[in-house]
Amino acid sequence: MPADLAVIGLGHLGLPLAQAAVAAGIQTVGHDTDPRAVAELNAGRTPVDGSLTPADLRRMLAGGFHTTTDPAELGRVRTAVICAPTALGADRALDLGAVADAARALARRLRPHTTVILESAGHPGTTEEFLRPLLEEGSGLRAGRDFHLAYSPSRVDPGNRTHSFAATPKVIGGLTPACTESAAAFYGRLTDKVVRARGLREAEMSKLLETNFRHVNIALVNEMAVLCHDMGVDFWDVIRCAETKPFGFQAFRPGPGVGGHGMPLDPTPLPYAGLRMVGLAREINAHMPSYVIQRSTTLLNEHGKSARGARVLLLGVTYKPDSADQQGAPAQEIAGRLMDLGAQITYHDPHVPTWRVRDQPVPRADSLYEAAAHADLTVLLQHHRTYDLQGLAVKAQLLLDTRGATPAGAAHRL
C-alpha cells in the first residue's frame, strides 16, 4: 500500500515520529541509507539506543510500517519529514551532510503539492538557505508555489512517560502561510496542540533557544556545585530549598557533564554578534568530567590510595537515566582520564551489555554489590531507577555520587 508519510532518517528523531504517525493511523514508510539498520527494523529488532521497545516496534510493523533504502518510495507520499542527524563536527559547526543527502534523494522524486518538513537541528536560515535550493534544483519545482516547505523543531525526550509525542506541543514555521497550514494539518493528526510560528526562522530559533536554555542553566548549577563544595555548602540541599519557590525558578541539577543529542549551537556562524553566554556555558559543562576526576583522585588520596592501580567502578554510562542511549555521555571521557592515571576500570549499566572506551572493551560487573565492595572507588555517573543507592552506599568502600541521588550523608556528593 502506498504510504502517506515518509520519515527520512531513522534515528532518535525519526523513529519516535514514525511511531506517533503509525499510532495515528497514517501509512508510514521509513527511509534510511544504512541497510543494516533497515534490515534490523524490518526483522523486528529494536535499535540499541533504546528509542523503541520490542513491543513498540511490533505494533508499528503490525500497523503497516516498513523501512527501506530505496529512494523511489519517497515519490509516493504526501508528506516527507527529514530527520537526518546533524552532529557537531570537530570545529563545533553542524554537519549538514546527511540533510543534504536526504534532500537530494527526495528532490529527484518530489511531486507537486507534497509537504516537506525539516526536523533536523539547524541554525536559523537552514531550511530556506540550505534545504530549499537543494529541493528546488533537484526537482525543478518551486517551494511555496509547487510544494510546501516548513520547519518543526523536534521535541523528543526518549523514555519520558509524561510528555509523550501526542502530549507535547509542536511548533511549526512555514515558508509561506500556506506552507505553515499544510504542516500544521499534518502534525495536528499527531499532537494535541500545534503552535504556529511567524515563519521558518522563528521556528528554527525556538529550537536554538530551547537547547541553549538547558545548557546555560546546567552550566550555572555545575559552577555553583563546584563553588559550594569548596565552601563546605551542601548544594543539593540548596536546590531542595530553592525549588520550593512557586515562581521565577526552575530547578536544574549538576552532573558529571552534559550528554544528549540536543547540543548547544555555536553562535559563530550566525549573522549577528553571537551568544557569549552559550560559549561560556559550553566551557563550564565541558570541564565537569575533569572535575569528577579531580574529586575522585582527592577522595582516593584522603583514604590513603593512589589513582594508579586503584579499582574504580563506574555506574551508569548512558546520557540519561533508564535509557540505553550513550550519545554525548560524559562516562567515556571520565573512563579515559582514569585509564590515563593508571586506574583499573570496570562498569555496570543495566541498559548497556557491552562497553568500549578508546576502542578497548571495559569489563562489566556481573554482581553489582560484590563489584562495589571490591572497588576502591565507585562513581555514580547515571542514576538508573534499578539502582538501590542506599544499599550500594553500605556495600561500597568509597562512593562518589555525581547525581545527588543518594540519601544525605550516605555518600560523597558532587
C-alpha positions as CSV (number, residue, x, y, z in Angstrom):
1,M,0.0,0.0,0.0
2,P,1.4,3.5,-0.9
3,A,2.4,5.4,2.2
4,D,1.1,8.9,3.1
5,L,4.2,9.8,5.0
6,A,8.0,9.2,4.5
7,V,10.2,9.7,7.5
8,I,13.8,10.2,6.2
9,G,16.4,9.3,8.8
10,L,15.5,6.5,11.3
11,G,17.5,7.7,14.4
12,H,16.5,9.3,17.6
13,L,14.3,11.9,15.8
14,G,12.8,9.8,13.0
15,L,11.7,6.7,14.9
16,P,9.5,8.4,17.5
17,L,7.9,10.5,14.7
18,A,7.2,7.3,12.7
19,Q,5.8,5.6,15.9
20,A,3.4,8.5,16.5
21,A,2.3,8.6,12.9
22,V,1.6,4.8,12.8
23,A,-0.4,5.1,16.0
24,A,-2.5,7.9,14.4
25,G,-3.3,5.5,11.5
26,I,-1.0,7.2,8.9
27,Q,0.6,4.8,6.4
28,T,4.3,5.4,7.0
29,V,7.5,4.4,5.3
30,G,10.9,4.9,6.9
31,H,13.8,5.7,4.7
32,D,17.5,5.3,5.7
33,T,20.7,4.9,3.9
34,D,22.0,2.3,6.4
35,P,21.0,-1.1,5.0
36,R,21.8,-2.8,8.3
37,A,19.5,-0.6,10.3
38,V,16.7,-1.0,7.8
39,A,17.1,-4.8,7.8
40,E,17.1,-4.9,11.6
41,L,13.9,-2.8,11.9
42,N,12.1,-4.8,9.3
43,A,13.1,-8.0,11.1
44,G,11.6,-6.7,14.3
45,R,14.9,-6.0,16.1
46,T,14.9,-2.7,18.0
47,P,17.7,-0.1,17.9
48,V,20.5,-0.3,20.5
49,D,19.8,3.2,21.7
50,G,16.5,2.2,23.3
51,S,14.4,4.7,21.2
52,L,11.9,1.8,20.6
53,T,10.9,-1.2,22.7
54,P,10.3,-4.5,21.1
55,A,6.6,-4.0,21.8
56,D,6.7,-0.6,20.2
57,L,8.2,-2.0,17.0
58,R,5.8,-4.9,16.9
59,R,2.9,-2.5,17.0
60,M,4.4,-0.4,14.3
61,L,5.1,-3.3,11.9
62,A,1.6,-4.6,12.5
63,G,0.3,-1.2,11.6
64,G,1.9,-1.3,8.2
65,F,5.2,0.4,8.9
66,H,8.2,-0.7,6.9
67,T,11.6,0.7,6.2
68,T,13.6,0.9,3.0
69,T,16.8,2.1,1.4
70,D,15.0,2.6,-1.9
71,P,14.5,6.3,-2.6
72,A,11.9,5.5,-5.2
73,E,9.3,5.2,-2.4
74,L,9.8,8.8,-1.5
75,G,8.0,9.8,-4.6
76,R,4.7,8.3,-3.5
77,V,4.0,10.2,-0.3
78,R,2.0,13.4,0.5
79,T,4.3,14.4,3.4
80,A,8.1,13.9,3.8
81,V,9.8,14.7,7.0
82,I,13.6,14.9,7.1
83,C,15.0,13.7,10.4
84,A,18.7,13.3,9.3
85,P,21.3,13.6,12.0
86,T,23.2,16.9,12.3
87,A,26.0,16.3,14.8
88,L,28.6,18.9,15.8
89,G,31.9,18.5,14.0
90,A,35.4,18.9,15.4
91,D,35.1,22.7,14.6
92,R,31.8,22.9,16.6
93,A,29.9,23.5,13.4
94,L,26.8,21.5,12.5
95,D,27.4,18.8,9.9
96,L,24.5,19.1,7.4
97,G,25.9,16.4,5.1
98,A,23.1,13.9,6.0
99,V,20.4,16.5,5.5
100,A,21.9,17.3,2.0
101,D,21.9,13.6,1.1
102,A,18.3,13.3,2.2
103,A,17.3,16.4,0.3
104,R,18.9,15.2,-2.9
105,A,17.3,11.8,-2.7
106,L,13.9,13.4,-2.1
107,A,14.2,16.1,-4.7
108,R,14.7,13.7,-7.6
109,R,11.3,12.2,-6.8
110,L,9.4,15.2,-5.4
111,R,5.9,15.6,-6.7
112,P,3.8,18.8,-6.8
113,H,1.7,19.5,-3.7
114,T,4.0,17.4,-1.4
115,T,4.6,18.9,2.1
116,V,8.3,18.7,3.0
117,I,9.2,19.4,6.7
118,L,12.7,19.6,8.3
119,E,13.0,18.4,11.9
120,S,16.8,18.1,12.0
121,A,18.6,20.7,14.1
122,G,20.0,23.6,12.2
123,H,20.9,27.3,12.5
124,P,18.2,29.8,11.7
125,G,18.2,30.0,7.9
126,T,19.0,26.4,7.3
127,T,15.6,25.5,5.8
128,E,15.4,28.4,3.4
129,E,19.0,28.9,2.5
130,F,20.3,25.3,2.6
131,L,17.5,22.9,2.2
132,R,15.3,24.9,-0.2
133,P,17.9,25.3,-3.0
134,L,18.7,21.6,-2.9
135,L,15.0,20.7,-3.3
136,E,14.3,23.2,-6.0
137,E,17.3,22.4,-8.1
138,G,16.8,18.7,-7.9
139,S,13.1,18.7,-8.6
140,G,12.5,21.7,-10.9
141,L,9.7,22.7,-8.5
142,R,9.3,26.0,-6.6
143,A,8.9,25.9,-2.8
144,G,5.8,27.8,-1.7
145,R,4.3,27.5,-5.1
146,D,4.6,23.9,-6.2
147,F,5.3,22.2,-2.9
148,H,5.1,23.2,0.8
149,L,8.2,23.7,2.9
150,A,8.3,24.0,6.7
151,Y,10.4,23.5,9.7
152,S,9.4,21.9,13.0
153,P,11.9,21.5,15.8
154,S,12.0,18.1,17.3
155,R,11.0,17.8,21.0
156,V,11.6,14.1,21.5
157,D,12.5,13.0,25.1
158,P,13.1,9.3,24.9
159,G,11.7,7.4,27.9
160,N,9.6,10.3,29.1
161,R,6.3,8.8,30.1
162,T,4.7,12.1,31.0
163,H,5.4,14.2,27.9
164,S,4.6,11.8,25.1
165,F,4.7,12.8,21.4
166,A,1.0,13.5,21.4
167,A,1.1,15.5,24.7
168,T,4.0,17.7,23.6
169,P,3.0,20.9,21.6
170,K,4.6,21.0,18.1
171,V,6.0,24.3,16.8
172,I,5.5,24.9,13.0
173,G,7.0,27.5,10.8
174,G,6.5,27.6,7.0
175,L,8.0,29.4,4.1
176,T,4.5,30.8,3.4
177,P,1.3,30.9,5.4
178,A,0.0,28.1,3.2
179,C,3.1,26.1,4.0
180,T,2.6,26.6,7.7
181,E,-1.0,25.5,7.4
182,S,-0.2,22.4,5.5
183,A,2.4,21.3,8.0
184,A,0.1,22.2,10.9
185,A,-2.6,20.0,9.3
186,F,-0.2,17.1,9.3
187,Y,1.1,17.5,12.9
188,G,-2.5,18.1,14.1
189,R,-3.1,14.4,13.4
190,L,-0.2,13.5,15.8
191,T,-0.3,16.0,18.6
192,D,-2.8,17.7,20.9
193,K,-1.5,21.2,20.2
194,V,0.1,22.9,17.2
195,V,1.9,26.2,17.7
196,R,2.3,28.3,14.6
197,A,5.5,30.4,14.4
198,R,5.6,33.5,12.2
199,G,8.0,31.9,9.8
200,L,10.8,29.5,9.2
201,R,13.5,31.4,11.2
202,E,11.2,31.9,14.2
203,A,10.6,28.1,14.4
204,E,14.3,27.4,13.9
205,M,15.3,30.0,16.5
206,S,12.9,28.4,19.0
207,K,14.9,25.2,18.8
208,L,18.2,27.1,19.4
209,L,16.6,28.9,22.4
210,E,15.3,25.6,23.9
211,T,18.6,23.8,23.6
212,N,20.8,26.6,24.8
213,F,18.4,27.3,27.7
214,R,19.1,23.8,29.0
215,H,22.9,24.0,28.6
216,V,23.2,27.5,30.2
217,N,21.2,26.5,33.2
218,I,23.1,23.3,33.7
219,A,26.3,25.3,33.5
220,L,25.0,27.6,36.2
221,V,24.3,24.8,38.6
222,N,27.5,22.9,37.7
223,E,29.6,26.0,38.5
224,M,27.7,26.6,41.7
225,A,28.2,22.9,42.7
226,V,32.0,23.4,42.5
227,L,31.8,26.7,44.5
228,C,29.6,25.1,47.2
229,H,31.9,22.1,47.6
230,D,34.8,24.5,48.1
231,M,32.8,26.4,50.7
232,G,31.5,23.4,52.5
233,V,27.9,24.1,51.5
234,D,25.5,21.2,50.6
235,F,24.4,22.4,47.2
236,W,21.8,19.6,46.8
237,D,20.1,21.0,49.9
238,V,20.3,24.5,48.4
239,I,18.4,23.2,45.3
240,R,15.9,21.4,47.5
241,C,15.1,24.7,49.3
242,A,15.2,26.9,46.1
243,E,12.8,24.7,44.2
244,T,10.0,25.4,46.7
245,K,9.7,28.8,45.2
246,P,6.5,28.7,43.2
247,F,7.5,31.4,40.7
248,G,10.6,32.6,38.9
249,F,12.7,29.5,39.4
250,Q,13.2,26.2,37.6
251,A,15.3,23.5,39.2
252,F,18.3,22.2,37.3
253,R,20.8,19.8,38.8
254,P,24.6,19.4,38.3
255,G,26.2,16.3,37.0
256,P,29.4,14.9,35.6
257,G,28.9,16.5,32.2
258,V,26.2,17.1,29.6
259,G,25.2,14.5,27.1
260,G,22.3,14.0,24.7
261,H,21.5,14.8,21.1
262,G,20.5,18.5,21.7
263,M,23.9,20.0,21.9
264,P,24.4,23.8,22.3
265,L,24.7,25.5,19.0
266,D,27.8,27.6,18.4
267,P,26.7,31.1,17.6
268,T,29.7,31.8,15.4
269,P,28.0,31.1,12.0
270,L,25.0,33.2,12.9
271,P,24.9,36.7,11.3
272,Y,25.0,38.7,14.5
273,A,27.3,39.4,17.4
274,G,26.9,35.9,18.9
275,L,25.7,34.4,22.2
276,R,28.7,34.8,24.5
277,M,26.9,33.1,27.4
278,V,26.4,29.9,25.3
279,G,30.1,29.7,24.7
280,L,30.9,30.1,28.3
281,A,28.3,27.5,29.3
282,R,29.8,25.0,26.9
283,E,33.3,25.6,28.6
284,I,31.9,25.1,32.1
285,N,30.0,21.9,31.2
286,A,33.0,20.6,29.2
287,H,35.1,21.0,32.4
288,M,32.9,18.7,34.5
289,P,34.5,15.4,33.6
290,S,37.8,16.8,34.7
291,Y,36.2,18.0,37.9
292,V,34.9,14.5,38.5
293,I,38.4,13.1,38.1
294,Q,39.8,15.7,40.5
295,R,37.2,14.8,43.1
296,S,37.9,11.1,42.6
297,T,41.6,11.3,43.0
298,T,41.2,13.6,46.1
299,L,38.9,11.0,47.7
300,L,41.3,8.2,47.0
301,N,44.2,10.2,48.4
302,E,42.3,11.1,51.5
303,H,41.8,7.3,52.1
304,G,45.5,6.5,51.5
305,K,45.1,5.3,48.0
306,S,46.6,6.4,44.7
307,A,44.7,6.6,41.4
308,R,47.4,4.4,39.8
309,G,46.3,0.8,40.3
310,A,43.0,1.8,42.0
311,R,40.0,-0.3,41.2
312,V,37.3,2.1,40.0
313,L,33.7,1.0,39.3
314,L,31.6,3.4,37.1
315,L,27.8,3.1,37.5
316,G,25.6,4.2,34.6
317,V,27.3,5.1,31.3
318,T,24.3,6.4,29.4
319,Y,23.5,10.1,29.0
320,K,20.1,9.9,30.7
321,P,18.5,7.6,33.2
322,D,16.7,4.4,32.3
323,S,17.8,4.6,28.7
324,A,20.4,2.8,26.6
325,D,21.4,6.0,24.6
326,Q,25.0,6.9,25.2
327,Q,25.1,10.0,22.9
328,G,27.5,12.5,24.4
329,A,27.6,10.8,27.8
330,P,30.5,12.0,29.9
331,A,31.3,8.4,31.0
332,Q,33.6,7.9,28.0
333,E,35.8,10.9,28.8
334,I,35.8,10.1,32.6
335,A,36.8,6.5,32.0
336,G,39.5,7.5,29.5
337,R,41.0,10.0,32.0
338,L,41.0,7.4,34.8
339,M,42.8,5.0,32.5
340,D,45.4,7.6,31.8
341,L,46.0,7.8,35.6
342,G,46.6,4.1,35.7
343,A,43.2,3.1,37.3
344,Q,41.6,-0.3,36.7
345,I,38.2,0.4,35.3
346,T,35.0,-1.7,35.4
347,Y,31.5,-0.6,34.8
348,H,27.9,-1.5,35.4
349,D,24.8,-0.4,33.5
350,P,21.6,-2.4,33.2
351,H,21.0,-1.0,29.7
352,V,24.5,-1.4,28.2
353,P,25.6,-5.1,28.0
354,T,29.0,-4.2,26.5
355,W,31.0,-1.0,26.6
356,R,34.2,0.1,24.9
357,V,36.4,3.1,25.7
358,R,39.1,4.2,23.1
359,D,38.1,1.1,21.2
360,Q,39.0,-1.1,24.1
361,P,36.5,-3.4,25.9
362,V,35.8,-2.4,29.5
363,P,35.0,-5.3,31.9
364,R,31.3,-5.4,33.0
365,A,30.5,-6.1,36.6
366,D,28.1,-9.0,36.9
367,S,27.3,-8.7,40.6
368,L,26.8,-5.0,41.4
369,Y,27.1,-5.3,45.2
370,E,30.2,-7.5,45.0
371,A,31.8,-5.2,42.5
372,A,31.1,-2.1,44.7
373,A,32.6,-3.9,47.7
374,H,35.7,-4.9,45.8
375,A,36.3,-1.5,44.2
376,D,38.4,1.2,45.9
377,L,36.1,3.8,44.5
378,T,32.6,3.6,43.0
379,V,31.4,6.6,40.9
380,L,27.7,7.0,40.1
381,L,27.5,8.7,36.7
382,Q,23.9,8.0,35.9
383,H,21.0,7.2,38.3
384,H,19.0,4.3,36.7
385,R,15.9,3.5,38.7
386,T,17.1,-0.1,39.3
387,Y,20.0,1.1,41.5
388,D,19.4,0.7,45.2
389,L,21.7,3.6,46.2
390,Q,21.2,3.2,49.9
391,G,22.3,-0.5,49.6
392,L,25.2,0.5,47.4
393,A,26.3,3.1,49.9
394,V,26.5,0.4,52.5
395,K,28.4,-2.0,50.3
396,A,30.8,0.4,48.6
397,Q,34.2,1.2,50.2
398,L,34.0,4.7,48.8
399,L,31.1,6.2,46.8
400,L,31.1,9.4,44.8
401,D,27.6,10.4,43.7
402,T,27.7,12.9,40.8
403,R,23.9,13.0,40.5
404,G,22.9,13.8,44.1
405,A,20.7,10.7,44.2
406,T,21.9,9.1,47.4
407,P,20.5,9.9,50.8
408,A,22.2,12.8,52.6
409,G,25.4,11.6,54.3
410,A,25.3,8.2,52.6
411,A,28.0,9.1,50.0
412,H,30.3,11.9,48.9
413,R,28.2,14.0,46.5
414,L,29.3,16.3,43.7
